[in-house]
Amino acid sequence: MTLTSTTEPSTTGAGAVVEQRLKGGKLDVAGTVFSVLLLLAIVFSFVLLVILIAQMWLDGSSVLTTRLWDFLTAPLSRNPELAGLGQAIVGTLILCAIVVVVAFPLGIACGTYLEEYAGSTRFGRLTQINVRNLAGVPSIVYGLLGLAVFVKALDGFTGGRSVIAGGLTLALLVLPVVVITTMEALRAVPQGIREGSLAVGATQWETIRSHVLPSAAPGVLTGTVIALARAAGEAAPLLLVGAITGVFSTGDQSLIEKLQGAYTAIPIAIFSWARQPGADFRALTGAGAIVLLVIILILNGFAIWLRNRYEKKW
């Protein structure tokens, strides 16, 4: 006859302490107060956001509900009944295209080098510190830098106060953000992926290209699109590099000549309307703010879609 004895799990030592904390014990007053404060901060921020959006809608609803298509396609005008965002939308799209072409490849390449190649070297640490500091610099400082470099020093290439100078300035503005998001996305990739690839004979470049970057693609794409949304909503740097004329160069000019000519953008149009007196211009300001908010929300939604798509694919 075989006797089977069942032994209850020991509740002594560290396990007993954990079990006691889980089942009961002293109330974590500090943690509870902190969580309540965080919740209040979220509620307060959300209420302010709702109030701002409601105010913009109240100001601009008369324009958006009566002449939406005309408002989106009409050129800028001193007459508030004829003014629209057509030129400003085109200018914003061109600026965003320059940011995509310049900032995204450079930022992703720089972030990949700092995370995968430079490592913990002195040069790598110093560069990472400088990049993180640049990410916190106010946008007006980048406007001054763009004025000195792209408008003054590179006048022969950019044409001075032109859309090229504005796009390059915005590219500098978001470049540190792209670098940091790329580094964080690469850092989140499990080290086992790298070790497994290297163990079967792949080189470091093959490992990064075929395994690390595809795995980090959701984070990289999300960060870059959010950086693009920030660039689309910036006004201060563009004011310093010439986006105050309100029109685009037209006529029988080449593409380069048009890019080196006058330009505007949605934030600049909103800023110009906000400075004008009268209820009509206030309505244009609210309508323009709503359009800019919708564009930024679309870009953020596109970033979320890219992240989910590549996560499922991987």
URDATA-V460539 format. One line per field, one symbol per residue. ss: DSSP state (H for helix, E for strand, L for the rest). psi: psi as a letter, one per 30 degrees, with the letter a starting at -180 (. if undefined). A space follows every 10 residues. Layout:
# URDATA-V460539
ss->???
psi->???
This chain:
# URDATA-V460539
ss->LLLLLLLLLL LLLHHHHHHH HHHLLLLLHH HHHHHHHHHH HHHHHHHHHH HHHHHHHHHH HHHHHHLHHH HHHLLLLLLL LLLLLHHHHH HHHHHHHHHH HHHHHHHHHH HHHHHHHHLL LHHHHHHHHH HHHHHLLLHH HHHHHHHHHH HHHLHHHHLL LLHHHHHHHH HHHHHHHHHH HHHHHHHLLL HHHHHHHHHL LLLHHHHHHH HHHHHHHHHH HHHHHHHHHH HHLLLHHHHH LLLLLLLLLL LLLLHHHHHL LLLLLHHHHH HHHHLLLLHH HHHHHHHHHH HHHHHHHHHH HHHHHHHHHH HHHL
psi->kkkkkkkkkk glbeeeeeee eefaakkiee eeeeeeeeee eeeeeeeeee eeeeeeeeef eeeffeheee effklklfjf ffkageeeee eeeeeeeeee eeeeeeeeee eeeeefeebg leeeeeeeee eeeefgkkff eeeeeeeeef eeehefefgb ilfeeeeeee eeefeeeeee eeeeeeffkk ffeeeeeefg gkleeeeeef eeeeefeeee eeeeeeeeee efgkeeeeef gghgegllkl ailleeeefg alllleeeee eeeffkllee eeeeeeeeee eeeeeeeeee eeeeeeeeef eee.
